[in-house]
């Protein structure tokens, strides 16, 4: 049996490892052009800042592929022939497969803005983006970052660390409304300004200006010109599936590969997992789940089904964590979904960035958490949601979800906003 995996990210490598555990003798080929070794994408900012080396962000030893018996092909797939089960690669090679997993991930979203092809315009998502930004930051004095999500604020932080003045353009009324409420966002916005970020809310991005092929500034939607030598676009990502357009593999309107509950596509023996796979969410919306842990879990489930085990993929309760500069962020469950009858308990420790927001329904069952400042254990928060704990019970036990409790005072609950 020859299994081929397109993608060397968290979905692809977990699928390969799982397949090897199921089948010691199978031929397993991993195709990817981004980097020779699997790496943790969420750690790119630490490589940029010099806190970690390239090899530090590789979870496996560099001889892992050899030890596991994987064939590693460093190339880009340009075409899939589903009739003959063949893949065509950019360098001219053709690879046949018995079963295929498409885990090719996502690429930065770009929307054909005037000037986006100028020298000095790029993204901060891939390994190549990291190398590009490292080089450009050596000479740039001023930069504009466009897009108000996690990648955007991480890019702002690393550019500031490099000694570059940064203007951050966010078109929404406040920073990251998909994840934060206005109170939480205001805390983060003030913290960014404290770090000398020129944050522009409610500011549309219209055009990148150039001279002699290089960036010299950007024009906002209201006509303002902001001088800069570097523009980083961070308006999200999209599935990296343009090469599948004529393959017969069914995709959604965003380019996500439509899969069933077994992560199988509409084509026999072809599966998909990770940031390119379009799955059904809890509210029956279909789209990719672009998170590290869902990619990991999908890779493992896809491997089981490639092997013939018929395992259903169903994502558990949502969770995530991040940092806004030095402000910790933990979230779990359903927040900012505007559920029928939902209310929010809110508390902030006086004089700090430490906040707790707990979303609950009319029956007082807690469905979500948003936490800033302190470090919280998402495993406990998820457990309470799954156990359908009431708000009063959660408030009585909240201290148990704090990390380093023996060294820290309990969170002081001091107000409620519904």
Secondary structure, 3 states (H helix, E strand, C coil): CEEEEECCCHHHHHHHHHHHHHCCCCEEEEECCCCCCCCCHHHHHHHHCCCCCCHHHCCCCCCHHHHHCEEEECCCEEEEECCCCEEEECCCCEEECCEEEECCCEEECCCCCECCCCECEECCCCHHHHHHHHHHCCCCCEEEEECCCHHHHHHHHHHHHCCCEEEEEECCCCCCCCCCCHHHHHHHHHHHHHCCCEEEECCCEEEEEEECCEEEEEEECCCCEEECCEEEECCCEEECCHHHCCCCCCECCCCCEECCCCCECCCCCEEECHHHEEEECCCCCEEECCCHHHHHHHHHHHHHHHCCCCCCCCCCCCEEEEEECCEEEEEEECCCCCCCCCEEEEEECCCCCCEEEEEECCCCEEEEEEEEECCECHHHHHHHHHCCCEHHHHHHHHHHHECCHHHCCCCCCCCCCC
